[in-house]
């Protein structure tokens, strides 16, 4: 069980980068960008193809980020200059990227199992440090000696990378350009009145969002050992599920808290899916159904909780008003007015 949860935690950290990209487009820009399903595969395809060709895996991963940025910018250009509906421009780009990804890979699947990737390089470097034995001794003492992962290197490195991207995102959204980006998502007419170019903001925001998505796709391809043309199907739902779950559990009072909530939501989502698939009557083919169920629950639960709190608040106020009537008959008219205002 511990190994399965650890694997889900490790994958969740990588998917959290993609979820941060979805947060940037859906929440900050208020743009329903479906390019994500295509740009995720673009990142995986670019990285895998370059690695197989003998290019340094870290250079290949960075190239995937650049490719994702370009895909997002094209979506933004279709919407701003082409005057195409936001949802439709994302769909068109997603469809176009399917063929582009096939062109990049040359086939539907590129295996990386016997190829040196960023993950294998990190694993080899980490094993030389000897930190695995130190960490394992701690867990053996706690009682997890029979289910420890083979290495902790990728987990720790990806945690640091994801937190670094989160920190950079927080800092960017607090800069002048970042504030303009947030204002564009909140009220385009208002930010235009301040002489800001909303078209540039939309293009930049979508480019950055899809750069994160493609970067995540490149890392997932290297972690799983292959890039497949169909690996991005439903990725936008996974990203939205991560954002919604994180916001519902951890809150959204500040930008820093919200981005941390998105990371937490991505990790929780992967853990829930992993545990759900261990149930006997569920199969791997049910993963999309599980995802839809998680999103539905994440959307409905906060509203039910809010309604329950509001109902309890009104009940307490009503009891207080009734008590006031019994204790202060001369204030009966005032209490009746307050009761009517609450009902």
RAVENVEN-V542210 format. One record per helix or strand of 2 or more residues. SS is the DSSP state (h for helix, s for strand). FROM is the first residue (numbers start at 1). TO is the last residue. Records with the same first field share a line. If there is no record, write none. Layout:
BEGIN
SS: FROM-TO + FROM-TO
END
This chain:
BEGIN
h: 2-28 + 36-52 + 57-80 + 86-105 + 118-129 + 131-142 + 153-173 + 176-186 + 188-193 + 198-224 + 235-250 + 255-277 + 284-327 + 329-342
s: 109-111 + 226-228
END
